[in-house]
Amino acid sequence: QVQLVESGGGLVQAGGSLRLSCVASGRTFSNYIMGWFRQAPGKQRDFVAAIRWSGGSTYYGDSAKGRFTISRDNANNTVYLQMNSLKPEDTAVYYCAAEPSKPYIPYSAETYDYWGQGTQVTVSS
């Protein structure tokens, strides 16, 4: 059974940094796309970044470009989201997601089959 467990959220001041982790277990993820999404209260779940486990190609949503970096550690089956220059509008619950690999990168949350429980990120002004 696939399990995704996020950690690393917290409270940080604007301009600060956080690194989120997602430990994946339950199967071999070499043919998966791993994604990060976020959801603020009353809003839809938005794409933040994704990485192909095999090859490591990365993709970013507009909100993440230039500030966030997604990476993976094959040995520890972990995906990271390094978030720098955080802004109050980055405040949200951040979710890790997994989807069997496709020729394209899915940007819609509905496409992903597996989800973690989420980790809260709060950026104060």
N, C-alpha and C positions, 0 to 999 in steps of 0.2 A: 504494500500500500504506500502510495506516494505521500510523503510528509515534507512540508516546507515550514521552517521555523525561523522567524525574523527576530532580530534583536538590534540594539544600538540606538533606538530612539531616545528622545529626552527633550529637555528644555535648554535652549541656547539663545544667546543674544544675536540680534541682527549683525551680519558680518562674520559670524562664527562658522564652525564646521562640525559635521557629524559624519560618522561612517556606519552605515547600516549593513548588517550581515544577514544572509539567508542560507541556512544549512539545509541541504536537500538529501532525502533518503528514500529508500523504498524501491529504487530501480536504478539502472544505468542511465545517466542523463546526457551521454555523449551525443545523442541525436535529438536534443531538445533545445528549444529557445527559452531562455530565462528572462523574465521581465520584471520591472518595478513599475508599480502604479501608485497613485495617491488619490485620496478622497477626502475633501474638506466637508464639513457639515453642510447638508443641504445641496451638495453638488454631486455631479457624476464622478465615476472613477476614471481618472485620466492617466494616459500613458506618460511615463517618465523616461524610461530607458530599457533597452533590451540587449542581450548578448547571445550569440550562438555558442553553445557550449563547445562544439567542435569547430575549431578555427579561431574563435574569439572575436568575430566581427561584432562591432558595437553600433548601436542606433540610439538616437536621443530625440525626445520631444523638445519643442521650442523652449519650454520653461527650463530645461536642463542644460541646453547647449552652452558650453563655455564655463559652466560652474560645477556640474556633476560628472562623475566618472564611474562607469560600471566596469567591473572586472570579475574574474572567477579564479578560484584556486582548485585545480583538478584534484589534487591530493586529498583535500579536505571536503570536497563536494560542497563548496561554499561560493556564493555569489555576493559581491559587495557593491554598495553604492556609496561612493565618497561624495559628500555634499559640501561644497565650499561657498563662501559669500552668501550665506543663507539670508533670506528676506522673510518678513512676516507673512507674506503671501505663500510661502512654502509650507506653512502650518497645515498639517493634514495627517491622516493615518496612512502610512506607507505599507503597501502590500507587495510581497514577492509572488510571482506566478510562473508556471511552467506549462509549455505546450510542445507537443511533438513537432519536430522541425518541418518547416514548409519552405518553398522557394522564395516566399516573401516574408517580411516581418509583420505580424499582426499588431496593429495599434489599438484594436478594440478589446476591451476587457472581456467581452462576451466570448471571444475566441479561445481564451485560455482555459484549460481543463482543470488545473490544479492551483490552489491558493494557500498562502499562509494565513495566519490569524491577524496579522497587521501589527505595526508598531507606531506609536504616536510620536510625531515630531512637532514641537511647538517652538516657534521663533518669536521672541519678544522684541519689541521696537525700542 
